Structure formats: C-alpha cells, structure tokens
Amino acid sequence: MTGVTGGAPRTIPRVLSIAGTDPTGGAGVQADLKSIAAHGGYGMAAVTALVSQNTRGVRDVHAPPAQFLASQLDAVSDDVEIDAVKIGMLFDADIIAVVKAWLERIQPPVVVLDPVMVATSGDRLLNADAEQALRGLLPLADLITPNVPELAALIEEPVAQTWETVMDQASRLACDLGVSVLAKGGHLSGDLVRDALVPPCELEPIEFTSPRIDTDATHGTGCSLSSAIATLRARTGRWDTAVAEAKAWMTTALNEASALHVGQGHGPISHFAEMWEKADAVVDPRDNDAATIAQGWWDATAQIRFETDELDFVRELGAGTLDAEAFTWYVAQDALYLRDYGRVLAAAAALAPRAQEQAFWARGAHAVIAIEMELHQGYLPPENIWDAEPSSVTTAYTDHLLAAAARGDYAVLCAAVLPCYWIYHDVGTRLSAQRTPDHPYGAWLDTYADETFAASTREAIEIASNAVLHSSSATRQAAERAFVLSATHERDFFAAPLALRTLGV
C-alpha cells in the first residue's frame, strides 16, 4: 500500500482500466480512457462486461467468461509495465476472483477501486455473493472511491444524510481495511460539494471543497473521477495533489457538459473541455507580453526590495545573529498571517477559471496549513501557536489580501498573493547561501530556498501573468497596484519584529 504523499512520479503514466463498457461513451472504460488521456496518461482497458446502456439507463449486460478477462489482464501485464490500475464495474464473484488473483500476482504500484455497487436509481448492481467477494478485494486497493450509497453498503449501515456521518463511515472503513477512502459528498445537498481524502487511522483526513454545478449531465462522474485520480497519482506521486487536480478538472467538465448535447437522459461530462477551450481560443496580439507583465511589476518594486534587503532583521536573520526573542515574535506573527493567507489562496482556487490553476491554489492553501504550520511548530509550542495578538503590520497585510479576495477579481487577486511567493523566495535564496551547519534558523531559511518552493513561485508568476494578459487596462493597473502594495507589506512585515516588538504593538 502507498501513503497519502509517498511514491515517485512518472512522466507519462500507463494506466489500465478494468471495467465494463458504455456504447454512448459517457461511463465505463470509454469514459476512463478519455479521463486518462485528459490527464496526460496512456490509457489501456480490460473489459469485464459488455453493457447495453445509454444516458437513460441500462438495458442489458453480457459478461464474457471470467477466464477471458484473465486472458486480457495477462496479455497487458505480460507486455506492458503498468503504472496505475483503475477498477470499476466487476459484475460477479467469478470476475472479482480473477481480478483479485491478478492484483496479488502483479502488485501494480497504484490501484484505485471505484466500487460500482449502487445505481443512480438506488438499485443494487451486485448480488450478495459478489458484494462479499468485493469486500475481499478492497484491501488490495490503495484508494477506494465510493459514492454515499456505496459507502453505506460497504459499511453495512443506512445511507448517510449528513457530511459528518459520511466522514465517520469513511474513517471507519479506512481503518478497518488499512487503505485510503475518498469520501464524496456529491449526493448531499448544499451549494458546495465536500470531499475528503481519508487515510487509515493514524493520519488526518484532507478535505476539499468545490462549487456545486447545477447540471443533469452527471453520467459517468464516478468512473471519470477515479480514473483521473489514478492517472494523476501515478504522474505526480501524491494522493492529495491527485485528488485536488481531479476535483478541479471535474468542476470544469461538469460546467461545460451541457454543451455536448449527448443523449436525452443524464448526459456525460465534458472530459476535454479545457483542451477544446484552448483550441478554440482567439489568438491575442498581446500574447507575447505575458512574460513581461510580472517582470514589470517586479521592476516597479526595485526600491522596496532594496529596502527589504537592507533591514537589520533580514541581515541578522541571514547571519544567524538575530535575537531569538525577535525571531519567535516574527514566527508567531507569521503563523497568524498564514492562517488568513490560506483562506485567500482558497478564494483564488474558487475563482480560477481552469482546473490546473484551481489545483495549484488549492495545493498552496493546503501547504500553508499542513506544511508551513509544521515548520512553525518547530519554533513555537503547538498549543500556543495562535495565542499572539496580530500586530498592526500583520493586520494591514491580511486586510489587504482579504479585501482583494472579497472583490472577486481573479487577476488582481493573483497579483496580490504573488509577492508572498516571489519576494520570500528571492530573499530566502540569498539568505540560505549564508547558512552554516549550526545556523540557528537554518531550517527556516531552507524552506524558502527549496526547489519545490522555487517551482511553485515560477508557476505562480506564470499564472498571475496569464490572468492579467487579456484583461482591460484598468484591471492591469489594479493588478500592478495590488502587487506593489503587497510588496510594501512584505517589507514592513520583515521590519516589524525589530521595529514594533519593542513597542509592544
């Protein structure tokens, strides 16, 4: 089994779908192959059942002999190195036994199992023997992705009516099986859809939210989401990243589904909506300006950044001579700042027009809380991390960012959050160069010179530049003002530990 964040990524994952068919292309292996391709994978398929269905329902199912499925699986694994497996409709106990034996023998590095047990109508799709056989298969998966009725069936309890019950059922199932469970709230009511990556007992769940899309085009959502997650997990090496990116993609695919006009019932999602949007985009003569937009903002803050470098706090932090009390004061204020910064990044994710950008900001929001706070707790007692009163400088900075988020202008918000990436990386890289093995704040400096943070900074710069590229001149001006003001707040935040702490502000 693999953990929530462990494993090494591949560039182009080879992903095998084991599932039934859908001649309309909206579900089953046809949907899986589209989903895998949409996320940069090479899709393969072993068919468990031939299903006569359309957007209005299932008419008939023909299951070839189980031994023929075994032949398909062996044909693939004898020839192709498989990076991930997505399992969907398995139909009966004999087919499940074949898949179980194959998994035990091959041991693919990533296995995502979508337990297709309950139809949208509420009808059970597996008989009692098949359900029992499926329960024996679950421990061989890395991630299980049941919907609310399927989760209830697996835990053998009534269908959950609240998110709290869903989480409780998912947590108990994850602990019982020793595998991760994706708790999905799509069947519940509310303007937001809540999902959660629920690892086995010893780890904390990670929650994700997305806007609920008002559409009847929901055919194949479970198939498509699970195959997207399998592909992204193989490509990125992280479960949290895979779920965040897959959810953001699903939001776009649902939002654009009505444009397909496929079928008279519950239509399919638009798997390639983002690709088609890019293909149809009108070329703007300003496209060549994207690379220069953020650089112009950077140049506009040259004096501010010079003043930042000259601060006593920055110089002493790099040299390792900074007073420990001043550093602790700074860390406490930074924790308060990051609490609101995480909310602002979540707002950027909600406003982002593309799945990749939604996922980037969502990962940033999660990292701020889950990763940065762990670093802060190395310098502050965990029980006291939120005890400090925010200084006037901290409040001014967070008020500026929260106001940018509240206005709802995505381009301006991107510009406002960018200095926290760019300036911290710029300052941190130079300070880290002064690091000695016994530097008292070495772990702190390493964080901002880390290549992962550098890559995030480059992506944030690119996203912000492109967000402003096709905006009006008024929006461009507002974005530059937001960037410069955030850079000013960054300078003041670095100055505050020595300037304000002594005044008790």
Phi, psi and omega in degrees: 000152178249153181278186184292327184236003187276169172107156181258136183278156170248160183282304179241095184288144176261112191243127180256125173263130174245103189194178175274181184254167172214109183297340177276352174084004185268342183221186177061206185295331179296317177292321180301315181297321176296316182296317179300315179296321181297339182249021171082021179252166173259115186268142175226161184213136169243122190271127178269328184204146174263116188250125173270102183211165172217196184289350181259349177152177180268134179257321184199155177226130174240120179255115174300162178307142182303328180295334177289325174297318178301320178296318178298312183298317180294322180300321180288307187288338176290340188242328189242135172283120186262127181267334180202150178233132171247128181248128179242234184297126181245346166074301183213175186295324180296317179295319179298321179297322178295314181296319180299313180296321180293317179298318180297327181278316186274323182051065177301150184292333180224126177229118175248124184245118175262104187285090182284096186237328188232126178285164178304329179289346184100353181288141175287136181259353179235143174280177186299318180296319180292321178298318179295320177296322179297320178299327177287341179276332188305319181296346179275354178271160171266326181218135176247136187236063182283150167279181186299312178296323179291323176299316179297320179295320180292324181270354179058052178223167176300155180296131182294142177251350181228158178297323180299320179291319176303312181297320179296315179296316180296320181296317180291322178295317179299318180292318181297321185268338185074026178229167178277150179233133172267106176281124185243129183259017184298332181280349180274168180270169178124157181286337179249145174259125180252129173235162179212136171273110186252104180281176174301175197311320192281353184244156183274141176295154175242120183264148178228141176234152177209155179293142176283128180266125180280094182206150173267355183276075184241011182294124176084014181296318180296316177301311187292320181294315183295320179289327175297315180297317179301316181294314182292325177296318178293328183278322187259339182080008182225135177287319183295318177296317181299316181292317181299314181291321180294320178295318179297318177297318181297322178301314178295316182297323177288319183296328182260003187296324184297339181288346183284325181056050180252116174082169182251358179251227176280103185289169180280163173283166180263091186300327186251027184303316182294319180296317180292326178297317180293321181293327183272352185297140177281131180290126181261135181297345180273003183306324181290351181275349187304317183293339185264348185296302181295327178297325176296319176297317182299316179296326181293342181254018184303315181293320179298318181290326175297316179296325177296314181297330184276355182295142178300322180300315182293315180298315183289327177297316179294322182282344182081013182259003182296137177303131184299325180293322178294320179294318179298319177299317179296315180298319180296319178292323180295324177298317178296320179297313184294331178300317178281327179298323176299320177296322181292319177295324176296323177294321177297321177298320180292329182272340187300136183277346185235148185301319181299319180288320176302315181294321181299310181293324178296319176297320179298318179297318179293317182297323180302317183276310188282322186261310181297321181294328176297320176296316180298323181291348174285344181244344180234146174300129183307325182286347182248010190295333182254012187284334186294150172275133180296135177287169178297326179290315178300315181297318180298318181293310182294326177298319178299314182290317180295325177293319178298320178294318183294329180290337173078014176269107187300317182298315180293321179296319177302317179295324183291323183276344187298318182302330179295332172281303195290311183291320177298319178293318181298311180292315184297324180297316180290320180292323181296332179295339179271358188295133173251162182304329182257020181300127185294338182240026185300318181298325179293313181295322181299327183301317186274350174258001182295145183294328177298316178293324177298317179295320177296322179296315179298320180292321178297320178298315181296316180297315181297318180298314181291329179295326183271340190309312185259019180275168176289165179297327179294318179293321178299317179295319179295322179295317179295320177298319180296319179296312182296320180293320177296321177298322177296316177296324177299314178301313182294327180293320175293327181284332190301320185303322180268334184275320187259330185300320181292338179269352181071027182272000000 
